[in-house]
Amino acid sequence: MAPENSQERAPLATDTEMERLYGVDDDLVRSCEAALLGGRYDEVDRLTEPLHASDIADLVEELHREARARLIGHLRKGLDPETLFHLDDVVLESVLKAMEPAEVAAAITELDTDDAVDVIEDLPEEDQRQILANLPPSDRAFLEEALTFPEDSAGRLMQREIVTVPESWTVGDAIDYMRSRASDLPRDFYDVFVVDHDRKPVGVAPLSRLIRNQRDVKVADIMRSDFHPIPLAMDQEEVALMFRQYGLVSAAVVDADYRLAGVITADDVVHVVDEEAEEDLMRLGGVKEDDFYEAVLVTTRARFPWLLVNLLTVIIASIVIGFFEQTIQQIVALAILMPIVASMGGNAGTQTLTVAVRALAMKELTTTNAKRVVGKEVIVGGINGLLFAAVMGPIAWLWFGDVVIGGVIAAAMIINLAAAGFVGIATPIVLDRLDIDPAVASTVVLTAITDVVGFVAFLGLAALVLL
């Protein structure tokens, strides 16, 4: 136990204080907006001074257009460059337009090269040229080269700031070098990369190993040689999977000649995971990309094509229903019950589809196990179909007083849920084999097939049994 006269502990933070520690709340946004619109900039400084760069970015995004413009105008000369990196792409573009190219260039020079690329890569080419023209030659050369790599590649993701030492050095040599060149080192780094005379990586020496060993120990004797270099052209999703697979904190990036080109760190990968998850989520919903901050017309134009595709699939389903028009006219109960069958199939298929798309993205669903997984999902769909048939059959029987109708919808439920299991797993596999993004097209295909199968199964059985 601690003695009674020990120093008093600081009081625990309240819930409100904890919320403020982790971001921007509504009260802060309203207070800041009122101060901006009222021209009370001393109050604005008081409110924003304690905020982290990412919180400033959140504040900028949440403010209305006029207040946002005033905040950027007020902070632009003292704006933390990290704020630009954390802004949504749409908001970032409007913020950069409010700044002079020289101001943007000055901010970019304070960022790591990977963050600097992220800030300017989506700007129009003319804006990029103006900003690059205001950069020091060395920074400009790095960024111009980075922009030549594919958009979602390791070359775009890596940072050029990297610590390397020759394999002939000792721990003392490495430590002395880092101390003497402190201003040239990356702001944060975790590994020292050991290279040969051709600048080809031969190992990785984590900082923890350097600190624990004596100065006269050879770096080559304590380095890890089982490292995982990443090619410049590797897709960022593959990079994220590699970090996950091997528990990496950082990884060397190598060019076509296996020379060290840069490094990717775990914080970069966190952003990649977030981007890829958001992209898949948007595409599963039929949205090309996050349009939360886009203008009304831009958002409308982006969403229209997928809605048009959905309309066409609904028309196909309606045509199928039209084939059974006389059956429906004779037995009105069918019109009431058939949406249940289609909806249950769609929902069951979406469950399978979500799992399948995720498994493909994580490389868990492969050619080796595809047949087994398809079989499993069909069985799961069939079992769920039996369970819901046991629920819906008696309900339909009691509802319409006809045991045959109950039997028809029960049978249709089994058929459609089993089919939904198959379509939900098979569709993304087939699309992936055809090099079509499963997250983009799977939902539309699934909805069309489960609707058609549901209507054909239910109305077809009704026509055979009841008429």
Secondary structure, 3 states (H helix, E strand, C coil): CCCCCCCCCCCCCCHHHHHHHCCCCHHHHHHHHHHHHCCCHHHHHHHHCCCCHHHHHHHHHHCCHHHHHHHHHHHCCCCCHHHHHHCCHHHHHHHHHCCCHHHHHHHHCCCCHHHHHHHHCCCCHHHHHHHHHCCCHHHHHHHHHHCCCCCCEHHHHCECCCCEEECCCEHHHHHHHHHHCHHHCCCCCCEEEEECCCCCEEEEEEHHHHHHCCCCCEHHHHCECCCCCEECCCEHHHHHHHHHHHCCCEEEEECCCCCEEEEEEHHHHHHHHHHHHHHHHHHHCCCCCCCCCCCHHHHHHHHHHHHHHHHHHHHHHHHHHHCCHHHHHHCCHHHHHHHHHHHHHHHHHHHHHHHHHHHHHCCCCCCCCHHHHHHHHHHHHHHHHHHHHHHHHHHHHHHHCCHHHHHHHHHHHHHHHHHHHHHHHHHHHHHHHCCCCHHHHHHHHHHHHHHHHHHHHHHHHHHHHHC
